[in-house]
Amino acid sequence: MRRLIAFVSRLPCCLLKRGALGIGLGFCMVWGVLADDIVVSEQTFSCILDWPRIRGTYIKNADPEKLQAAMRIFRDNVSDIEYPVGTILQLIPAEAMVKHPRGTFAKTNDWEFFALDVSAAGTKITDRGENVLEVFDMDASAAGSKMNDQPRGVT
C-alpha cells in the first residue's frame, strides 16, 4: 500500500514536469516562427531608386545575404524556391509586395500586398493585406473598360 501511495504521489509531479516541458517546447516553436516574421511600416518603403533593379523590378531585403538570394531567384527565374522572408518586390512606386513566413498569408503564398501613396514628403501605406491585389485588378479592369468606351481618335 505504501508503494501505491508513493507512486500516486509522484504521478502528478511527473505529469506537471512533462506538461511544463511540452508547454515550454510549444512556446519555443511559436517564438521561433514569430522571430522570423517582419514588421512592415511606411519607413520600410524608402526610395526605390536606391534599390537594386532587375528587369524593371526593384528588390529590397534588409539582410544583404537574403537580398543576394532574392536577386538570384528573380534574375535566374529559379522555380520551386521561395523568396527569403523580408524580400520586397516593387515594380512601380504605388504598389509593392513583401514576403512573410510560411502560413502568414496562405491565400497569396505568404506575400502581403501594399498600395502606396508616394510623395516628396514620404510614403504612406493606403492599403495592405492579401486582398489588395484584387483592388489593383479591379482598378486595372475599370481603367481598361473606360479606355474601351472612348471613341477612337479621342485623346
DSSP file (Angstrom, degrees, kcal/mol; ACC not computed):
  #  RESIDUE AA STRUCTURE BP1 BP2  ACC     N-H-->O    O-->H-N    N-H-->O    O-->H-N    TCO  KAPPA ALPHA  PHI   PSI    X-CA   Y-CA   Z-CA
    1    1 A M     >        0   0    0      0, 0.0     4,-2.3     0, 0.0     5,-0.2   0.000 360.0 360.0 360.0 -39.6    0.0    0.0    0.0
    2    2 A R  H  >  +     0   0    0      1,-0.2     4,-2.3     2,-0.2     5,-0.2   0.892 360.0  51.2 -60.4 -39.7    2.9    2.3    0.8
    3    3 A R  H  > S+     0   0    0      2,-0.2     4,-2.7     1,-0.2    -1,-0.2   0.888 108.3  51.9 -65.5 -38.7    4.3    1.8   -2.7
    4    4 A L  H  > S+     0   0    0      2,-0.2     4,-2.6     1,-0.2    -2,-0.2   0.915 110.4  47.6 -64.0 -43.2    0.9    2.6   -4.2
    5    5 A I  H  X S+     0   0    0     -4,-2.3     4,-2.3     2,-0.2    -2,-0.2   0.907 112.6  49.4 -64.4 -41.8    0.7    5.9   -2.3
    6    6 A A  H  X S+     0   0    0     -4,-2.3     4,-1.5     2,-0.2    -2,-0.2   0.910 112.2  48.5 -63.6 -42.2    4.3    6.8   -3.2
    7    7 A F  H  X S+     0   0    0     -4,-2.7     4,-1.5     1,-0.2    -2,-0.2   0.932 112.7  46.9 -63.6 -46.0    3.5    6.0   -6.9
    8    8 A V  H  < S+     0   0    0     -4,-2.6    -1,-0.2     1,-0.2    -2,-0.2   0.865 110.3  53.0 -66.0 -36.5    0.3    8.1   -6.9
    9    9 A S  H  X S+     0   0    0     -4,-2.3     4,-0.6     1,-0.2    -1,-0.2   0.810 111.0  47.2 -70.4 -28.0    2.0   11.0   -5.2
   10   10 A R  H  X S+     0   0    0     -4,-1.5     4,-2.6    -3,-0.2     5,-0.2   0.760  96.8  75.4 -80.6 -25.9    4.8   11.0   -7.8
   11   11 A L  H  X S+     0   0    0     -4,-1.5     4,-2.7     1,-0.2     5,-0.2   0.919  94.9  45.5 -56.7 -52.0    2.3   10.8  -10.7
   12   12 A P  H  > S+     0   0    0      0, 0.0     4,-2.7     0, 0.0    -1,-0.2   0.895 112.9  52.2 -61.4 -36.8    1.1   14.5  -10.6
   13   13 A C  H  X S+     0   0    0     -4,-0.6     4,-2.2     2,-0.2    -2,-0.2   0.926 111.3  46.4 -63.0 -44.3    4.7   15.7  -10.2
   14   14 A C  H  X S+     0   0    0     -4,-2.6     4,-2.4     2,-0.2     5,-0.2   0.915 113.7  48.6 -64.1 -43.5    5.8   13.7  -13.3
   15   15 A L  H  X S+     0   0    0     -4,-2.7     4,-2.9    -5,-0.2    -2,-0.2   0.900 110.4  51.5 -64.2 -40.2    2.8   14.9  -15.3
   16   16 A L  H  X S+     0   0    0     -4,-2.7     4,-2.7    -5,-0.2     5,-0.2   0.911 110.1  49.1 -63.4 -41.5    3.4   18.5  -14.3
   17   17 A K  H  X S+     0   0    0     -4,-2.2     4,-2.4     2,-0.2    -2,-0.2   0.936 114.3  44.7 -63.5 -45.8    7.1   18.2  -15.4
   18   18 A R  H  X S+     0   0    0     -4,-2.4     4,-2.7     2,-0.2    -2,-0.2   0.899 113.8  50.5 -66.0 -39.4    6.1   16.7  -18.7
   19   19 A G  H  X S+     0   0    0     -4,-2.9     4,-2.6     2,-0.2    -2,-0.2   0.920 111.6  47.4 -63.3 -43.5    3.3   19.3  -19.2
   20   20 A A  H  X S+     0   0    0     -4,-2.7     4,-2.7     2,-0.2    -2,-0.2   0.892 111.9  50.9 -64.2 -39.4    5.7   22.2  -18.4
   21   21 A L  H  X S+     0   0    0     -4,-2.4     4,-2.5    -5,-0.2    -2,-0.2   0.925 111.4  47.9 -63.3 -43.7    8.2   20.7  -20.8
   22   22 A G  H  X S+     0   0    0     -4,-2.7     4,-2.4     2,-0.2    -2,-0.2   0.908 113.1  47.4 -63.3 -42.9    5.5   20.4  -23.5
   23   23 A I  H  X S+     0   0    0     -4,-2.6     4,-2.6     2,-0.2    -2,-0.2   0.916 112.4  50.0 -64.3 -43.1    4.3   24.0  -23.0
   24   24 A G  H  X S+     0   0    0     -4,-2.7     4,-2.2     2,-0.2    -2,-0.2   0.910 111.3  48.3 -62.1 -42.7    7.9   25.3  -23.0
   25   25 A L  H  X S+     0   0    0     -4,-2.5     4,-2.1     2,-0.2    -2,-0.2   0.916 111.9  49.5 -64.2 -43.0    8.7   23.4  -26.2
   26   26 A G  H  X S+     0   0    0     -4,-2.4     4,-2.4     1,-0.2    -2,-0.2   0.910 109.9  51.3 -61.5 -42.2    5.5   24.8  -27.8
   27   27 A F  H  X S+     0   0    0     -4,-2.6     4,-2.8     1,-0.2    -1,-0.2   0.900 108.8  51.2 -61.3 -41.7    6.4   28.3  -26.7
   28   28 A C  H  X S+     0   0    0     -4,-2.2     4,-2.1     2,-0.2    -1,-0.2   0.889 110.1  49.5 -63.6 -39.0    9.8   28.0  -28.2
   29   29 A M  H  X S+     0   0    0     -4,-2.1     4,-1.8     2,-0.2    -2,-0.2   0.929 113.6  45.1 -66.5 -44.4    8.4   26.8  -31.6
   30   30 A V  H  X S+     0   0    0     -4,-2.4     4,-2.6     1,-0.2    -2,-0.2   0.921 112.6  51.4 -65.1 -42.9    5.9   29.7  -31.7
   31   31 A W  H  X S+     0   0    0     -4,-2.8     4,-2.2     1,-0.2    -1,-0.2   0.876 107.2  54.3 -61.9 -38.0    8.6   32.2  -30.7
   32   32 A G  H  X S+     0   0    0     -4,-2.1     4,-1.0     2,-0.2    -1,-0.2   0.896 110.1  46.2 -63.6 -40.1   10.8   30.9  -33.4
   33   33 A V  H >X S+     0   0    0     -4,-1.8     4,-0.9     1,-0.2     3,-0.6   0.927 113.8  48.3 -66.9 -44.7    8.1   31.5  -36.0
   34   34 A L  H 3< S+     0   0    0     -4,-2.6     3,-0.4     1,-0.2    -2,-0.2   0.832 104.9  59.6 -66.0 -30.9    7.4   35.0  -34.7
   35   35 A A  H 3< S+     0   0    0     -4,-2.2    -1,-0.2     1,-0.2    -2,-0.2   0.820 104.1  51.4 -66.5 -29.8   11.1   35.8  -34.7
   36   36 A D  H << S+     0   0    0     -4,-1.0    -1,-0.2    -3,-0.6    -2,-0.2   0.707  90.9  97.8 -78.7 -20.1   11.2   35.2  -38.4
   37   37 A D     <  -     0   0    0     -4,-0.9     2,-0.3    -3,-0.4    63,-0.1  -0.273  67.0-140.2 -68.0 156.9    8.2   37.5  -39.0
   38   38 A I        -     0   0    0     61,-0.0     2,-0.6    63,-0.0    48,-0.1  -0.835   5.6-129.4-119.8 155.7    8.9   41.0  -40.1
   39   39 A V        -     0   0    0     -2,-0.3     2,-0.5    47,-0.0     0, 0.0  -0.923  22.6-162.7-104.9 123.5    7.4   44.4  -39.3
   40   40 A V        +     0   0    0     -2,-0.6     2,-0.2    58,-0.0    58,-0.0  -0.928  19.5 158.3-110.9 124.0    6.5   46.4  -42.3
   41   41 A S    >>  -     0   0    0     -2,-0.5     3,-1.4    83,-0.0     4,-0.6  -0.749  58.6 -88.9-131.1-179.9    5.9   50.1  -41.9
   42   42 A E  G >4 S+     0   0    0      1,-0.3     3,-0.8    -2,-0.2    81,-0.2   0.807 124.8  61.5 -63.1 -28.0    6.0   53.2  -44.1
   43   43 A Q  G 34 S+     0   0    0      1,-0.2    -1,-0.3    79,-0.1     3,-0.1   0.706  89.6  71.1 -71.2 -18.3    9.7   53.6  -43.3
   44   44 A T  G <4 S+     0   0    0     -3,-1.4     2,-1.4     1,-0.2    -1,-0.2   0.838  88.0  67.6 -63.0 -32.8   10.2   50.2  -45.0
   45   45 A F    <<  +     0   0    0     -3,-0.8    -1,-0.2    -4,-0.6    78,-0.2  -0.618  69.4 164.7 -96.0  78.6    9.5   51.7  -48.4
   46   46 A S        -     0   0    0     -2,-1.4     2,-0.3     1,-0.2     5,-0.1  -0.107  58.7 -48.5 -77.1-173.9   12.4   54.1  -48.9
   47   47 A C    >   -     0   0    0      1,-0.2     3,-1.8     2,-0.1    -1,-0.2  -0.420  49.7-149.3 -62.7 120.1   13.2   55.5  -52.4
   48   48 A I  G >  S+     0   0    0     -2,-0.3     3,-1.7     1,-0.3    -1,-0.2   0.715  91.2  74.0 -67.2 -18.4   13.1   52.5  -54.8
   49   49 A L  G 3  S+     0   0    0      1,-0.3    -1,-0.3     9,-0.1    -2,-0.1   0.711  92.8  56.2 -66.9 -17.0   15.7   54.2  -57.0
   50   50 A D  G <  S+     0   0    0     -3,-1.8    -1,-0.3     2,-0.1    -2,-0.2   0.488  94.6  87.7 -88.9  -4.6   18.2   53.3  -54.3
   51   51 A W  S <  S-     0   0    0     -3,-1.7     9,-0.1    -4,-0.2     2,-0.1  -0.565  91.7 -93.0 -92.5 156.3   17.3   49.6  -54.5
   52   52 A P        -     0   0    0      0, 0.0     7,-2.4     0, 0.0     2,-0.4  -0.391  43.1-148.9 -62.7 147.2   18.9   47.0  -56.9
   53   53 A R  E     -A   58   0A   0      5,-0.2     2,-0.4    -4,-0.1     5,-0.2  -0.979  18.4-179.5-127.7 131.6   16.9   46.7  -60.1
   54   54 A I  E >  S-A   57   0A   0      3,-2.6     3,-2.2    -2,-0.4     0, 0.0  -0.988  75.4 -22.3-130.8 122.0   16.4   43.6  -62.3
   55   55 A R  T 3  S-     0   0    0     -2,-0.4    -1,-0.1     1,-0.3     3,-0.1   0.861 128.1 -47.9  46.0  45.7   14.3   43.8  -65.5
   56   56 A G  T 3  S+     0   0    0      1,-0.2     2,-0.5    36,-0.0    -1,-0.3   0.457 115.8 111.7  82.4   0.5   12.4   46.8  -64.3
   57   57 A T  E <   -A   54   0A   0     -3,-2.2    -3,-2.6    32,-0.0     2,-0.4  -0.925  59.3-140.9-111.6 131.2   11.6   45.4  -60.8
   58   58 A Y  E     -AB  53  90A   0     32,-2.9    32,-2.4    -2,-0.5     2,-0.4  -0.727  18.6-162.7 -90.7 137.8   13.2   46.9  -57.7
   59   59 A I  E     + B   0  89A   0     -7,-2.4     2,-0.3    -2,-0.4    30,-0.2  -0.959  10.8 175.0-126.6 137.4   14.2   44.4  -55.0
   60   60 A K  E     + B   0  88A   0     28,-2.0    28,-3.0    -2,-0.4     2,-0.3  -0.999  11.1 162.7-142.3 143.7   15.0   45.0  -51.3
   61   61 A N        -     0   0    0     -2,-0.3     6,-0.2    26,-0.2    26,-0.1  -0.903  34.5-138.1-153.4 134.3   15.8   42.9  -48.2
   62   62 A A  S    S+     0   0    0     24,-0.3    24,-0.1    -2,-0.3     3,-0.1   0.790  92.1  73.0 -63.9 -28.0   17.4   44.3  -45.1
   63   63 A D  S  > S-     0   0    0      1,-0.1     4,-2.4    -3,-0.1     5,-0.2  -0.799  76.4-149.3 -89.8 118.2   19.7   41.3  -44.8
   64   64 A P  H  > S+     0   0    0      0, 0.0     4,-2.1     0, 0.0    -1,-0.1   0.852  97.1  50.7 -57.7 -36.7   22.4   41.5  -47.5
   65   65 A E  H  > S+     0   0    0      2,-0.2     4,-2.0     1,-0.2     5,-0.1   0.914 112.0  46.6 -67.8 -41.7   22.6   37.7  -47.9
   66   66 A K  H  > S+     0   0    0      2,-0.2     4,-2.6     1,-0.2    -1,-0.2   0.848 109.9  55.1 -67.6 -33.5   18.9   37.4  -48.3
   67   67 A L  H  X S+     0   0    0     -4,-2.4     4,-2.6     2,-0.2    -2,-0.2   0.929 107.9  48.4 -63.3 -45.2   19.0   40.2  -50.8
   68   68 A Q  H  X S+     0   0    0     -4,-2.1     4,-2.1     1,-0.2    -2,-0.2   0.901 112.4  48.9 -62.3 -40.5   21.6   38.4  -52.9
   69   69 A A  H  X S+     0   0    0     -4,-2.0     4,-2.5     2,-0.2    -2,-0.2   0.922 111.9  48.6 -64.3 -43.9   19.4   35.2  -52.8
   70   70 A A  H  X S+     0   0    0     -4,-2.6     4,-2.4     1,-0.2     5,-0.2   0.902 110.8  50.5 -63.6 -41.0   16.3   37.1  -53.8
   71   71 A M  H  X S+     0   0    0     -4,-2.6     4,-3.0     2,-0.2     5,-0.2   0.891 111.0  49.0 -64.8 -38.7   18.1   38.8  -56.7
   72   72 A R  H  X S+     0   0    0     -4,-2.1     4,-2.6     2,-0.2     6,-0.3   0.923 111.0  49.8 -66.4 -43.7   19.4   35.4  -57.9
   73   73 A I  H  <>S+     0   0    0     -4,-2.5     5,-1.8     1,-0.2     4,-0.4   0.925 117.8  40.0 -60.1 -44.7   15.9   33.8  -57.7
   74   74 A F  H ><5S+     0   0    0     -4,-2.4     3,-0.8     3,-0.2    -2,-0.2   0.944 117.7  46.5 -70.3 -48.7   14.4   36.7  -59.6
   75   75 A R  H 3<5S+     0   0    0     -4,-3.0    -2,-0.2     1,-0.2    -3,-0.2   0.898 120.6  37.4 -61.6 -43.6   17.3   37.1  -62.2
   76   76 A D  T 3<5S-     0   0    0     -4,-2.6    -1,-0.2    -5,-0.2    -2,-0.2   0.355 103.5-125.3 -94.0   6.1   17.6   33.4  -63.0
   77   77 A N  T < 5 -     0   0    0     -3,-0.8     2,-0.3    -4,-0.4    -3,-0.2   0.906  38.0-168.7  49.8  47.4   13.8   32.7  -62.8
   78   78 A V      < -     0   0    0     -5,-1.8     3,-0.4    -6,-0.3     2,-0.2  -0.509   2.9-154.4 -70.8 126.6   14.5   29.9  -60.2
   79   79 A S        +     0   0    0     -2,-0.3     3,-0.1     1,-0.2    -1,-0.0  -0.615  67.5  27.8 -99.9 163.2   11.4   27.8  -59.7
   80   80 A D  S    S+     0   0    0     -2,-0.2     2,-0.4     1,-0.2    -1,-0.2   0.669  95.6 104.0  62.5  20.8   10.5   25.8  -56.6
   81   81 A I        -     0   0    0     -3,-0.4     2,-0.2    -8,-0.1    -1,-0.2  -0.998  65.8-135.4-130.0 129.6   12.4   28.1  -54.3
   82   82 A E        -     0   0    0     -2,-0.4     3,-0.1     1,-0.1    -9,-0.1  -0.537  26.1-107.4 -81.9 148.0   10.7   30.6  -52.1
   83   83 A Y        -     0   0    0     -2,-0.2    -1,-0.1     1,-0.1     3,-0.1  -0.401  47.2 -92.4 -65.2 149.2   12.0   34.1  -51.7
   84   84 A P    >   -     0   0    0      0, 0.0     3,-1.8     0, 0.0    15,-0.2  -0.348  49.0 -93.7 -63.4 145.4   13.6   34.9  -48.4
   85   85 A V  T 3  S+     0   0    0      1,-0.2    15,-0.2    -3,-0.1     3,-0.1  -0.351 113.5  33.3 -58.2 135.8   11.4   36.3  -45.7
   86   86 A G  T 3  S+     0   0    0     13,-2.9   -24,-0.3     1,-0.3    -1,-0.2   0.351  81.8 142.5  97.0  -5.2   11.5   40.1  -45.8
   87   87 A T    <   -     0   0    0     -3,-1.8    12,-2.5   -26,-0.1     2,-0.5  -0.506  34.6-158.4 -71.5 134.7   12.0   40.4  -49.5
   88   88 A I  E     -BC  60  98A   0    -28,-3.0   -28,-2.0    -2,-0.2     2,-0.5  -0.967   6.4-168.3-115.4 128.9   10.2   43.4  -51.1
   89   89 A L  E     +BC  59  97A   0      8,-2.5     8,-2.0    -2,-0.5     2,-0.4  -0.970  10.3 174.9-114.7 130.5    9.4   43.4  -54.8
   90   90 A Q  E     +B   58   0A   0    -32,-2.4   -32,-2.9    -2,-0.5     6,-0.2  -0.937  17.2 172.0-142.8 114.7    8.3   46.7  -56.3
   91   91 A L  E    S+     0   0A   0     -2,-0.4    -1,-0.1     4,-0.2     5,-0.1   0.854  78.9  16.2 -87.6 -41.4    7.6   47.3  -60.0
   92   92 A I  E >  S- C   0  95A   0      3,-0.5     3,-1.4   -34,-0.1    -1,-0.2  -0.916  83.6-110.2-129.8 157.9    6.1   50.7  -59.7
   93   93 A P  T 3  S+     0   0    0      0, 0.0    -1,-0.0     0, 0.0   -45,-0.0   0.770 112.5  55.7 -60.1 -26.7    6.2   53.2  -56.7
   94   94 A A  T 3  S+     0   0    0     21,-0.1    22,-3.0    23,-0.1     2,-0.4   0.541 107.8  46.8 -87.8  -6.2    2.5   52.8  -55.9
   95   95 A E  E <   +CD  92 115A   0     -3,-1.4    -3,-0.5    20,-0.2     2,-0.3  -0.992  59.5 162.2-137.9 143.0    2.4   49.0  -55.4
   96   96 A A  E     - D   0 114A   0     18,-1.7    18,-2.8    -2,-0.4     2,-0.4  -0.978  20.8-149.1-151.6 162.0    4.7   46.6  -53.5
   97   97 A M  E     -CD  89 113A   0     -8,-2.0    -8,-2.5    -2,-0.3     2,-0.4  -0.999   9.7-160.5-136.8 141.1    4.7   43.0  -52.2
   98   98 A V  E     -CD  88 112A   0     14,-2.6    14,-2.8    -2,-0.4     2,-0.4  -0.973  17.8-128.7-125.7 131.9    6.5   41.7  -49.1
   99   99 A K  E     - D   0 111A   0    -12,-2.5   -13,-2.9    -2,-0.4    12,-0.2  -0.667  28.9-174.0 -83.1 128.4    7.4   38.1  -48.4
  100  100 A H        -     0   0    0     10,-3.2     3,-0.1    -2,-0.4   -63,-0.1  -0.659  35.7 -73.1-112.5 170.3    6.3   36.8  -44.9
  101  101 A P    >   -     0   0    0      0, 0.0     3,-1.9     0, 0.0     4,-0.4  -0.212  68.2 -75.4 -62.1 156.8    7.0   33.5  -43.2
  102  102 A R  T 3  S+     0   0    0      1,-0.3     4,-0.1     2,-0.1     8,-0.0  -0.242 118.8  23.3 -55.1 133.5    5.1   30.4  -44.3
  103  103 A G  T 3  S+     0   0    0     -3,-0.1     3,-0.4     2,-0.1    -1,-0.3   0.360  91.8 103.2  92.7  -4.2    1.5   30.4  -43.2
  104  104 A T  S <  S+     0   0    0     -3,-1.9     2,-0.3     1,-0.3    -2,-0.1   0.937  99.1  11.0 -76.5 -47.2    1.1   34.2  -42.7
  105  105 A F  S > >S+     0   0    0     -4,-0.4     5,-3.5     1,-0.1     3,-1.1  -0.710  72.0 172.3-131.7  79.2   -0.8   34.9  -45.9
  106  106 A A  G > 5S+     0   0    0     -3,-0.4     3,-1.2    -2,-0.3    -1,-0.1   0.824  74.2  61.6 -61.3 -34.4   -1.9   31.4  -47.2
  107  107 A K  G 3 5S+     0   0    0      1,-0.3    -1,-0.3     2,-0.1    -2,-0.0   0.799 114.8  32.8 -63.7 -29.7   -4.1   32.9  -50.0
  108  108 A T  G X 5S-     0   0    0     -3,-1.1     3,-0.9     3,-0.1    -1,-0.3  -0.014 119.2 -97.8-120.0  28.7   -1.1   34.6  -51.7
  109  109 A N  T < 5S-     0   0    0     -3,-1.2    -3,-0.2     1,-0.2    -2,-0.1   0.867  84.3 -53.8  57.3  37.8    1.7   32.2  -50.9
  110  110 A D  T 3 <S+     0   0    0     -5,-3.5   -10,-3.2     1,-0.3     2,-0.5   0.692 103.8 133.5  71.1  23.0    2.8   34.4  -47.9
  111  111 A W  E <   -D   99   0A   0     -3,-0.9     2,-0.5    -6,-0.5    -1,-0.3  -0.887  42.9-153.7 -99.8 133.9    3.1   37.6  -49.9
  112  112 A E  E     -D   98   0A   0    -14,-2.8   -14,-2.6    -2,-0.5     2,-0.3  -0.923  13.5-145.4-104.6 132.5    1.5   40.7  -48.4
  113  113 A F  E     -DE  97 129A   0     16,-2.2    16,-1.7    -2,-0.5     2,-0.4  -0.738  11.5-160.6-102.4 147.0    0.5   43.4  -50.9
  114  114 A F  E     -DE  96 128A   0    -18,-2.8   -18,-1.7    -2,-0.3     2,-0.5  -0.980  14.4-154.4-130.1 135.6    0.7   47.1  -50.4
  115  115 A A  E     -DE  95 127A   0     12,-2.7    11,-2.5    -2,-0.4    12,-1.4  -0.947  30.0-164.6-101.4 128.1   -1.0   50.1  -52.0
  116  116 A L  E     - E   0 125A   0    -22,-3.0     2,-0.6    -2,-0.5     9,-0.2  -0.881  24.5-151.6-122.0 145.9    1.3   53.1  -51.5
  117  117 A D  E     - E   0 124A   0      7,-3.0     7,-2.3    -2,-0.4     2,-0.5  -0.958  25.4-165.9-112.4 110.2    0.9   56.9  -51.8
  118  118 A V  E     + E   0 123A   0     -2,-0.6     2,-0.3     5,-0.2     5,-0.2  -0.835  18.8 149.2-105.6 131.4    4.3   58.2  -52.7
  119  119 A S  E >   - E   0 122A   0      3,-1.8     3,-1.2    -2,-0.5    -2,-0.0  -0.887  61.9 -91.0-145.9 176.9    5.2   61.9  -52.4
  120  120 A A  T 3  S+     0   0    0     -2,-0.3     3,-0.1     1,-0.3    -2,-0.0   0.779 124.6  59.2 -62.9 -25.9    8.1   64.2  -51.7
  121  121 A A  T 3  S-     0   0    0      1,-0.3     2,-0.3     0, 0.0    -1,-0.3   0.670 122.1 -90.1 -77.3 -17.0    7.1   64.1  -48.0
  122  122 A G  E <   -E  119   0A   0     -3,-1.2    -3,-1.8     2,-0.0     2,-0.4  -0.857  51.6 -50.6 137.0-172.5    7.4   60.3  -47.9
  123  123 A T  E     -E  118   0A   0     -2,-0.3     2,-0.4   -81,-0.2    -5,-0.2  -0.853  40.5-165.8-106.4 135.1    5.5   57.1  -48.5
  124  124 A K  E     -E  117   0A   0     -7,-2.3    -7,-3.0    -2,-0.4     2,-0.7  -0.959  20.5-131.3-117.2 136.7    2.1   56.4  -46.9
  125  125 A I  E     +E  116   0A   0     -2,-0.4    -9,-0.2    -9,-0.2     3,-0.1  -0.791  26.2 176.5 -85.4 116.9    0.5   52.9  -46.9
  126  126 A T  E     -     0   0A   0    -11,-2.5     2,-0.3    -2,-0.7   -10,-0.2   0.723  67.5  -2.0 -94.2 -24.1   -3.1   53.3  -48.1
  127  127 A D  E     +E  115   0A   0    -12,-1.4   -12,-2.7     2,-0.0    -1,-0.3  -0.971  64.7 177.1-161.5 152.7   -4.0   49.6  -48.1
  128  128 A R  E     +E  114   0A   0     -2,-0.3     2,-0.3   -14,-0.2   -14,-0.2  -0.990  29.3  71.4-156.3 158.5   -2.3   46.3  -47.2
  129  129 A G  E    S-E  113   0A   0    -16,-1.7   -16,-2.2    -2,-0.3     3,-0.3  -0.809  87.4 -58.6 130.4-168.8   -3.0   42.6  -47.0
  130  130 A E  S    S+     0   0    0     -2,-0.3     4,-0.2     1,-0.2     3,-0.2   0.557 126.8  56.4 -90.0  -6.9   -3.7   39.7  -49.2
  131  131 A N  S >> S+     0   0    0     -3,-0.2     4,-1.0     1,-0.1     3,-0.5   0.465  80.0  88.1 -99.6  -3.1   -6.8   41.2  -50.8
  132  132 A V  H 3> S+     0   0    0     -3,-0.3     4,-2.0     1,-0.2     3,-0.3   0.852  80.5  63.2 -63.2 -33.8   -5.1   44.4  -52.0
  133  133 A L  H 3> S+     0   0    0     -4,-0.2     4,-2.6     1,-0.2    -1,-0.2   0.877  97.8  55.9 -58.9 -38.2   -4.2   42.6  -55.2
  134  134 A E  H <> S+     0   0    0     -3,-0.5     4,-2.4     1,-0.2    -1,-0.2   0.874 105.4  52.2 -62.5 -36.0   -7.9   42.3  -56.0
  135  135 A V  H  X S+     0   0    0     -4,-1.0     4,-2.6    -3,-0.3    -2,-0.2   0.920 109.2  49.6 -65.0 -43.0   -8.3   46.0  -55.7
  136  136 A F  H  X S+     0   0    0     -4,-2.0     4,-2.4     1,-0.2    -2,-0.2   0.921 111.3  49.3 -60.6 -43.7   -5.4   46.5  -58.2
  137  137 A D  H  X S+     0   0    0     -4,-2.6     4,-2.5     1,-0.2    -2,-0.2   0.905 111.5  48.6 -62.6 -41.7   -7.0   44.1  -60.6
  138  138 A M  H  X S+     0   0    0     -4,-2.4     4,-2.8     2,-0.2     5,-0.2   0.911 111.1  50.3 -65.9 -41.7  -10.4   45.9  -60.3
  139  139 A D  H  X S+     0   0    0     -4,-2.6     4,-2.4     1,-0.2    -2,-0.2   0.916 112.4  47.0 -61.8 -42.4   -8.7   49.3  -60.9
  140  140 A A  H  X S+     0   0    0     -4,-2.4     4,-2.4     2,-0.2    -2,-0.2   0.899 113.0  49.1 -66.7 -39.9   -6.9   48.0  -63.9
  141  141 A S  H  X S+     0   0    0     -4,-2.5     4,-2.6     2,-0.2    -2,-0.2   0.919 112.1  48.2 -64.7 -43.2  -10.1   46.4  -65.3
  142  142 A A  H  X S+     0   0    0     -4,-2.8     4,-2.2     2,-0.2    -2,-0.2   0.909 112.5  48.5 -64.0 -41.5  -12.1   49.6  -64.7
  143  143 A A  H  X S+     0   0    0     -4,-2.4     4,-2.1    -5,-0.2    -1,-0.2   0.907 111.9  50.3 -64.7 -40.2   -9.4   51.7  -66.4
  144  144 A G  H  X S+     0   0    0     -4,-2.4     4,-1.9     1,-0.2    -2,-0.2   0.906 111.0  47.5 -64.8 -41.7   -9.4   49.2  -69.3
  145  145 A S  H  X S+     0   0    0     -4,-2.6     4,-1.3     1,-0.2    -1,-0.2   0.868 110.9  51.9 -69.9 -34.3  -13.1   49.3  -69.8
  146  146 A K  H  X S+     0   0    0     -4,-2.2     4,-0.8     1,-0.2    -1,-0.2   0.892 109.5  50.1 -65.9 -38.1  -13.1   53.1  -69.6
  147  147 A M  H >< S+     0   0    0     -4,-2.1     3,-0.6     1,-0.2    -2,-0.2   0.876 109.2  51.5 -67.5 -35.4  -10.5   53.2  -72.3
  148  148 A N  H 3< S+     0   0    0     -4,-1.9    -1,-0.2     1,-0.2    -2,-0.2   0.772 104.4  58.1 -71.5 -25.2  -12.5   50.8  -74.5
  149  149 A D  H 3< S+     0   0    0     -4,-1.3    -1,-0.2    -5,-0.1    -2,-0.2   0.695  85.9  96.4 -77.1 -19.0  -15.6   53.1  -74.1
  150  150 A Q  S << S-     0   0    0     -4,-0.8     3,-0.1    -3,-0.6     2,-0.0  -0.474  83.9-110.2 -74.4 141.0  -13.8   56.1  -75.6
  151  151 A P    >   -     0   0    0      0, 0.0     3,-1.4     0, 0.0    -1,-0.1  -0.339  42.1 -94.3 -65.1 151.0  -14.3   56.8  -79.3
  152  152 A R  T 3  S+     0   0    0      1,-0.2     3,-0.1    -4,-0.1    -4,-0.0  -0.367 108.7  28.5 -64.4 143.4  -11.3   56.2  -81.5
  153  153 A G  T 3  S+     0   0    0      1,-0.3     2,-0.5    -3,-0.1    -1,-0.2   0.309  88.8 119.7  89.4  -9.4   -9.2   59.2  -82.2
  154  154 A V    <         0   0    0     -3,-1.4    -1,-0.3     1,-0.1    -4,-0.0  -0.765 360.0 360.0 -89.9 132.0  -10.0   61.0  -79.0
  155  155 A T              0   0    0     -2,-0.5    -1,-0.1    -3,-0.1    -3,-0.0   0.438 360.0 360.0-104.1 360.0   -7.0   61.7  -76.8
